[in-house]
Amino acid sequence: MAGIGFVLRKLTRKDDLLGILQGFAHSALASNGPWLFTVLALGGLSLFADGSGQRAALHEFRVVIIYNFTFSLVLSGPLLIVLTRALADAIYAADVRQAPSMLVGASVLMVMTQLPGAVWLYFVWADFAPAVALLAIVNLLAVGAMWVVSIFLSALKDYRSITNAFLAGMTLSLAAGYRLADAPTGAGLLLAFTLGLVLTVSMLLAKILAEYPYPVRRPFVFLRAFRPYWLLALSGFVYNAAIWIDKWVMWTAPEAVIAPSGLVTYPQYDSAMFLAYLTITPSMAIFMMIVETRFYEAYIHFYRELQRHANFARIQVNHRALVRALVDGVRNMMVIQGTVTLTVILLAPQIFELFRIDFLQLGIFRLAVLGSFFQVLVLMLLIVLAYFDFRGPVLAIQAFFLLSNGVLSWGSLQFGFAFYGYGFFLACLASFVFAYVVTARFLADLPYQSFVRNNQSVATV
């Protein structure tokens, strides 16, 4: 998990402001690259299409992107999280010869599981022109490939290659979008976005294969990990469904739009959520660069001392150091992210006016920004629990988020437009409180959890 984090940390230790800025910029792209690519490319392409007057093509393009991200994330969630664990186990065992095979096997599985549904959705169910339907399927597969490739990014140590790949892809998308924005259907915008995505994936794929120069053999052997890690696979599905369930609920709102293709969305709610998620970029960068380095060091030291049969007094000292590293990192992240969140909420009218965003989204956007603040805190606590392999508590938190987000979003829908967004915000807040209580409880009893509750040899007896 902390591969590139240590490299980026060296940048921030330079005695100049440029090193700090470079470190945060590279960390933001390494930790949040796919989302940044999507939001920035979508924003630029939307401006081009809006300027050319092709509103129908823009709406068609946005609908396809939303559906592709929805089903790509939810359907590939189990595969991605088990792949992450299998790769982490391989790195821990200092045997990464199977890494290219994992990459190839996961990519093939992603295509096999998502291609049939995509063909049915875009060619049978929805009413799209053949060119749009074909590009929609290609885009879905490119998005899926991005998720698979992203699993390997944190293990790389060449942050410049990662940054250059995302920047090159965004540049190509925007350049192609500028030339294709006059297309009467969404095919031009889809082609522009997909070209940039394919370029980014190709560059990252080349770097990963160069980092792991091993032959591809038995590409599906990592599927054995599904048996011991079935709880992780379930977590991958539940968490991604939890992220999207409020959007699905809001697609039943009276203000939702049925596109000419027959697909349903709620553009105002969806756009507000996409923009709100962009505000959590600072915390994601900070988490990778600070928490995943200092906390990781304390984490490794704690368990190495256990393996060396440290006495109880030493274990307690290491335990306190680990908790202190985590608390300090999360506190710093909360201060910086809280400042960003408050600033964006206060300046939201000016931001909307500057970028010509529909002011009907303003209330939803503010609640989404506030909810995203708590959601990213939940994510950090989930990652911390995952470090200690507490799979049951992780799944419990994710299930709570799924249930609360669905129920509260449905409740806010019943009260009308003025309450849209409150369901997501309250669900994120409640999930954070629940996640904090669970995490605090398990970390307080970490020595006991390590020796007894999470000890496979004791559990076997």
Secondary structure as UniProt FT lines:
FT   HELIX           3..12
FT   HELIX           17..52
FT   HELIX           55..92
FT   TURN            93..94
FT   TURN            97..98
FT   HELIX           99..119
FT   HELIX           120..125
FT   HELIX           130..150
FT   TURN            151..152
FT   HELIX           153..155
FT   HELIX           159..180
FT   TURN            181..182
FT   HELIX           187..211
FT   TURN            219..220
FT   HELIX           221..226
FT   TURN            227..229
FT   HELIX           230..250
FT   TURN            251..252
FT   TURN            254..255
FT   STRAND          257..258
FT   TURN            260..261
FT   STRAND          264..265
FT   HELIX           267..278
FT   TURN            279..280
FT   HELIX           281..286
FT   HELIX           287..295
FT   HELIX           296..307
FT   TURN            308..309
FT   HELIX           312..346
FT   HELIX           348..354
FT   TURN            355..356
FT   HELIX           359..361
FT   HELIX           362..387
FT   TURN            388..389
FT   HELIX           391..414
FT   HELIX           417..419
FT   TURN            420..421
FT   HELIX           422..444
FT   HELIX           446..448
FT   HELIX           449..453
FT   HELIX           456..460
//
